[in-house]
Amino acid sequence: MNSVTLEVRSRDKITDRVLRAFGGEAQGNFISFESPELLFKVISGKRWELLKVMTGAGPMTIREAARRLHRDVKGVHGDVHALLNAGLLQKNEEGLIVFPYDAVHVDFMLQAA
């Protein structure tokens, strides 16, 4: 299964992971955010629904994603471009959008200051 972890990590911890990867240590698939607030800003409720519809579904058009979500194409188009800009979605060589993962794990901790 091809999975990705969405996480909240500091730049220092991300740099440590990158250095370990350059050293040959497998790291897995991660998409990191600097804060929970940024994660929630990028992945709003409707964008989360879009990711759920696209997880494991393969490449599709924005129109097809909108049909599966029962939403208008214009609204889904805006969400797709926000997720493309954040690196969560990709476009393939045919110009179709794809979320190339079969599973998503979200990892962050809220603790007392």
C-alpha positions as CSV (number, residue, x, y, z in Angstrom):
1,M,0.0,0.0,0.0
2,N,1.3,3.4,-0.9
3,S,0.5,5.7,2.0
4,V,1.4,9.2,3.1
5,T,1.7,10.9,6.5
6,L,0.5,14.4,6.9
7,E,2.3,15.8,9.9
8,V,3.1,18.9,11.9
9,R,6.9,19.1,12.3
10,S,9.5,21.8,12.9
11,R,11.9,22.8,10.2
12,D,14.8,21.3,12.3
13,K,13.0,17.9,12.5
14,I,12.3,18.0,8.7
15,T,15.9,18.8,8.0
16,D,17.0,15.9,10.2
17,R,14.8,13.5,8.1
18,V,16.2,14.9,4.9
19,L,19.7,14.3,6.0
20,R,18.9,10.8,7.0
21,A,17.3,10.2,3.6
22,F,20.5,11.5,1.9
23,G,22.4,9.0,4.1
24,G,20.4,6.2,2.5
25,E,17.8,5.6,5.3
26,A,14.3,5.1,3.9
27,Q,11.9,7.7,5.3
28,G,8.5,7.0,3.7
29,N,6.1,9.5,2.3
30,F,5.6,12.7,4.3
31,I,3.9,16.0,3.7
32,S,4.8,18.4,6.5
33,F,3.2,21.5,7.9
34,E,4.8,24.0,10.4
35,S,1.7,24.2,12.5
36,P,-1.7,22.6,13.0
37,E,-3.3,25.9,12.0
38,L,-1.5,25.8,8.6
39,L,-2.5,22.1,8.1
40,F,-6.2,23.0,8.8
41,K,-6.0,26.1,6.6
42,V,-4.7,24.1,3.7
43,I,-6.9,21.1,4.3
44,S,-10.3,22.6,5.0
45,G,-13.3,20.3,5.4
46,K,-14.2,20.4,1.7
47,R,-10.6,19.8,0.7
48,W,-10.4,16.8,3.1
49,E,-13.5,15.4,1.3
50,L,-11.8,15.9,-2.0
51,L,-8.7,14.0,-0.7
52,K,-11.0,11.2,0.5
53,V,-12.7,10.9,-2.9
54,M,-9.3,10.9,-4.6
55,T,-7.5,8.5,-2.3
56,G,-6.7,5.3,-4.3
57,A,-9.0,6.5,-7.2
58,G,-6.3,7.2,-9.7
59,P,-6.1,10.2,-12.1
60,M,-9.3,12.1,-12.9
61,T,-10.6,15.4,-14.2
62,I,-11.8,18.2,-12.0
63,R,-15.2,17.7,-13.4
64,E,-15.2,14.0,-12.3
65,A,-14.0,14.9,-8.8
66,A,-16.9,17.5,-8.6
67,R,-19.4,14.9,-9.8
68,R,-18.2,12.4,-7.1
69,L,-18.4,15.1,-4.4
70,H,-21.8,16.5,-5.6
71,R,-20.3,20.0,-5.8
72,D,-20.0,22.6,-8.5
73,V,-16.9,22.5,-10.7
74,K,-15.9,26.0,-9.9
75,G,-15.6,25.4,-6.2
76,V,-13.8,22.1,-6.7
77,H,-11.4,23.8,-9.2
78,G,-10.4,26.3,-6.5
79,D,-9.8,23.5,-4.0
80,V,-7.8,21.5,-6.5
81,H,-5.5,24.4,-7.2
82,A,-5.0,25.1,-3.5
83,L,-4.0,21.4,-3.0
84,L,-1.8,21.5,-6.1
85,N,0.0,24.6,-4.7
86,A,0.5,22.8,-1.4
87,G,2.0,19.7,-3.0
88,L,-0.9,17.4,-2.0
89,L,-2.2,16.8,-5.4
90,Q,-0.3,16.3,-8.7
91,K,-1.1,16.6,-12.4
92,N,-0.1,13.7,-14.6
93,E,1.2,14.0,-18.2
94,E,-2.3,14.1,-19.5
95,G,-3.2,17.0,-17.3
96,L,-5.5,14.9,-15.0
97,I,-5.3,15.5,-11.2
98,V,-4.1,12.7,-9.0
99,F,-3.6,12.0,-5.3
100,P,-1.0,9.2,-5.7
101,Y,-1.7,7.5,-2.3
102,D,-4.0,4.6,-1.2
103,A,-4.0,5.7,2.4
104,V,-3.5,8.9,4.5
105,H,-2.3,9.1,8.1
106,V,-2.4,12.4,10.0
107,D,0.1,12.9,12.8
108,F,0.4,15.8,15.2
109,M,0.1,16.3,18.9
110,L,-1.6,19.0,20.9
111,Q,-0.1,19.6,24.3
112,A,0.0,22.2,27.1
113,A,2.2,25.2,26.4
